[in-house]
């Protein structure tokens, strides 16, 4: 009987917990570390049936594969903590960060751990949604990660062996998707300031397939701005690295920052979001 791999998730946010729960269908247990986590994280981990351990050391000692899914700003510090424990398994760097940061993280581990670059495109795998986890890195390690999600709501796709490839795809998609949502918010806010927001929405409704026809998503964008803003800065850095102009993405990040105090506010209305956007 083949060895059943133990997986650790760092840290179980809305995406990480749902992705970990999918992995749990093919391996057991899926561990998470309670140290320093909020009541919301504890509740989420319990909801998805993850197994709690008290320390990062215990999680790393027991885990064959560790998946890092956290806010972009924390990705390197978290990886450094793991590397300092001399972790020797497979480390899946699945955060929305630039290829250059992903490469720096891989360098932290040297030859001790095997690093796989990952990028999740899509919504968390709940309620019938099925995101794709794109992977690049050493072929054997990529295959091990793909096996974790076989026949689950997380699809996987291998993109070759170069670290940074999966991150590049994730940020290329995010640069369009999330900046487009910011442009919708600005368009509606501008129309509202001149009393023609309803007319704008009527125009947009005649143009199917346009984000502008989905103004209700503005409140969701505001609630996610604390995560999306740093991700747009990562995209800006990646554009600059490629010799492309980063200013539009910096501007999107600056716009999103006006909503930072609406973090994960599920009760936020369209009017509330637009009012906050209009406050410097």
C-alpha positions in Angstrom: 0.0 0.0 0.0 1.5 3.4 -1.0 2.5 5.8 1.7 -0.4 8.3 2.4 1.0 11.8 2.5 0.2 14.2 5.3 -0.5 17.8 4.2 -0.1 21.0 6.2 -1.9 24.3 5.2 -0.5 27.7 5.9 -3.0 29.4 6.8 -6.7 28.4 6.4 -8.2 31.6 5.0 -11.3 31.3 2.8 -9.3 29.9 -0.1 -6.8 27.9 1.9 -9.3 26.1 4.1 -11.5 25.1 1.1 -8.5 23.9 -0.9 -7.2 22.0 2.1 -10.6 20.3 2.5 -10.4 19.0 -1.1 -6.9 17.6 -0.4 -8.3 15.8 2.6 -10.4 13.6 0.4 -7.2 12.0 -0.9 -5.0 12.2 2.2 -5.4 12.4 5.9 -4.9 14.3 8.0 -4.6 17.9 6.7 -2.9 19.9 9.5 -3.1 23.5 10.4 -1.3 25.5 13.1 -3.5 27.3 15.7 -0.7 29.6 17.0 -1.6 33.2 16.5 -4.7 32.5 14.5 -8.0 34.4 14.9 -11.3 33.0 16.1 -12.5 33.2 12.5 -9.6 31.0 11.3 -10.3 28.5 14.0 -14.0 28.4 13.1 -13.1 28.0 9.4 -10.7 25.2 10.0 -13.3 23.4 12.1 -15.9 23.9 9.4 -13.7 22.2 6.8 -12.6 19.4 9.1 -8.9 20.3 9.3 -6.7 18.9 12.1 -5.3 21.4 14.6 -1.7 21.3 15.9 -0.3 23.7 18.4 3.0 24.7 16.8 4.5 25.3 13.4 7.3 22.9 14.3 4.8 20.0 14.8 3.0 20.8 11.6 6.3 20.7 9.6 7.6 17.6 11.3 4.4 15.7 10.4 3.8 17.1 6.9 5.1 15.6 3.6 3.6 18.6 1.7 3.0 22.1 2.9 0.7 24.5 1.0 1.1 28.2 1.6 -2.0 30.3 0.9 -1.9 33.6 2.7 -2.1 37.3 2.0 0.7 38.3 -0.5 2.5 40.6 1.9 3.1 37.7 4.4 4.4 35.1 1.8 8.1 35.6 2.3 8.1 35.9 6.0 6.0 32.7 6.3 8.4 30.9 3.9 11.4 32.1 5.9 9.8 30.7 9.1 9.4 27.4 7.5 12.9 27.4 6.0 14.4 28.2 9.4 12.8 24.9 10.7 14.9 23.1 8.0 11.7 21.7 6.5 12.6 19.0 4.0 9.3 18.1 2.3 7.4 19.7 -0.7 6.6 23.4 -0.2 3.8 24.7 -2.4 4.1 28.5 -2.7 0.6 29.1 -3.9 0.3 32.8 -3.1 -0.5 35.7 -5.5 3.0 37.0 -5.7 5.4 37.9 -8.4 7.7 35.4 -10.1 10.7 37.1 -8.7 9.4 36.8 -5.1 8.6 33.1 -5.8 12.2 32.6 -6.9 13.5 34.3 -3.8 11.3 32.0 -1.7 12.7 28.9 -3.5 16.2 30.2 -2.8 15.4 30.4 0.9 15.1 26.6 1.0 18.2 25.8 -1.0 18.3 22.1 -1.5 16.6 21.3 1.8 12.9 21.4 0.6 11.4 21.0 -2.9 9.5 24.1 -3.9 6.6 24.0 -6.2 5.2 27.3 -7.7 1.4 27.5 -7.6 -1.3 29.9 -8.6 -5.0 29.5 -7.9 -7.4 31.0 -10.5 -11.1 31.0 -9.6 -13.2 31.1 -6.5 -12.8 28.9 -3.4 -14.0 25.3 -4.2 -17.3 25.5 -2.4 -20.9 25.5 -3.6 -20.0 23.8 -6.9 -17.2 26.2 -7.8 -14.1 24.6 -9.2 -10.9 26.7 -9.3 -7.7 25.6 -11.1 -4.4 25.3 -9.3 -1.7 25.9 -11.8 1.7 24.4 -10.9 5.3 24.6 -12.1 8.4 23.1 -10.7 10.2 19.7 -10.4 8.0 17.2 -12.2 7.9 14.5 -9.5 6.8 17.1 -6.8 4.2 18.6 -9.2 2.8 15.2 -9.8 2.6 14.6 -6.0 0.6 17.8 -5.6 -1.7 17.0 -8.5 -2.4 13.6 -6.9 -3.7 15.4 -3.8 -6.5 16.9 -5.8 -7.5 14.1 -8.1 -11.3 13.8 -8.5 -11.9 16.9 -6.3 -13.3 20.4 -7.0 -9.8 21.7 -7.4 -8.6 21.2 -10.9 -4.8 21.1 -11.5 -2.7 22.0 -14.5 1.1 21.6 -14.9 3.0 24.4 -16.7 6.5 22.9 -16.8 9.4 22.9 -14.4 10.4 26.6 -14.2 9.7 28.3 -10.8 7.7 31.5 -11.5 5.7 30.3 -14.4 2.5 29.5 -12.4 2.9 32.8 -10.5 3.2 34.7 -13.8 -0.1 33.2 -15.1 -1.9 34.0 -11.9 -0.8 37.6 -11.9 -1.4 38.0 -15.6 -5.0 37.0 -15.1 -5.4 39.0 -11.9 -4.1 42.2 -13.6 -7.2 42.1 -15.9 -9.8 40.6 -13.6 -9.2 42.8 -10.5 -8.3 46.0 -12.3 -11.5 45.7 -14.3 -13.5 45.5 -11.1 -11.7 48.7 -9.8 -12.6 50.5 -13.1 -16.2 49.5 -12.6 -16.3 51.0 -9.2 -14.7 54.2 -10.4 -17.1 54.4 -13.3 -20.2 54.0 -11.2 -18.8 56.4 -8.5 -18.2 59.0 -11.2 -21.7 58.6 -12.6 -23.2 58.7 -9.1 -21.4 62.0 -8.3 -23.2 63.5 -11.3 -26.6 61.9 -10.6 -26.5 59.6 -13.7 -25.6 56.3 -12.1 -28.9 54.6 -12.9 -28.6 55.8 -16.6 -25.0 54.3 -16.7 -26.3 51.0 -15.4 -29.1 51.0 -18.0 -26.4 51.5 -20.7 -24.3 48.7 -19.3 -27.2 46.3 -19.1 -27.5 46.4 -22.8 -23.9 45.3 -23.1 -23.8 41.7 -22.0 -20.5 40.3 -20.7 -19.3 43.6 -19.3 -18.3 43.9 -15.7 -20.0 47.3 -15.8 -23.3 45.4 -15.9 -22.5 43.9 -12.5 -22.5 46.9 -10.1 -23.5 44.7 -7.2 -20.0 43.3 -7.3 -18.5 46.6 -6.2 -19.4 45.9 -2.5 -17.6 42.5 -2.8 -14.6 44.2 -4.3 -14.5 46.6 -1.4 -14.6 43.8 1.1 -11.7 42.0 -0.6 -9.7 45.2 -1.2 -7.3 44.4 1.7 -6.1 41.3 -0.2 -6.5 42.6 -3.7 -4.5 45.8 -3.2 -1.2 44.1 -2.3 -1.8 41.6 -5.2 -2.1 44.5 -7.6 1.3 45.8 -6.3 2.7 42.3 -7.0 1.4 42.6 -10.6 2.9 46.1 -10.9 6.3 44.7 -9.9 6.0 41.9 -12.4 5.1 44.3 -15.2 8.1 46.4 -14.3 10.4 43.4 -14.3 9.2 42.6 -17.8 9.9 46.2 -19.0 6.2 47.0 -19.1 4.5 50.1 -17.5 3.3 49.4 -14.0 1.4 52.7 -13.3 -2.1 51.4 -14.0 -1.7 48.6 -11.4 -0.2 51.0 -8.8 -3.3 53.2 -9.4 -5.6 50.2 -8.9 -3.9 49.3 -5.6 -4.2 52.9 -4.5 -7.9 52.9 -5.2 -8.4 49.6 -3.4 -6.6 51.0 -0.4 -9.6 53.4 0.2 -11.6 50.3 1.2 -9.0 48.7 3.6 -11.3 49.4 6.5 -14.1 47.3 4.9 -12.1 44.1 5.3 -14.3 41.0 4.8 -17.5 43.1 5.5 -20.2 40.9 4.1 -22.9 43.4 5.0 -21.4 46.2 2.9 -23.9 47.7 0.4 -23.2 49.2 -2.9 -24.0 52.7 -1.5 -21.6 52.2 1.4 -18.8 51.1 -0.9 -19.3 54.0 -3.2 -19.4 56.5 -0.3 -16.1 55.1 1.1 -14.5 55.3 -2.3 -15.3 59.0 -2.4 -13.5 59.6 0.9 -9.7 60.4 0.6 
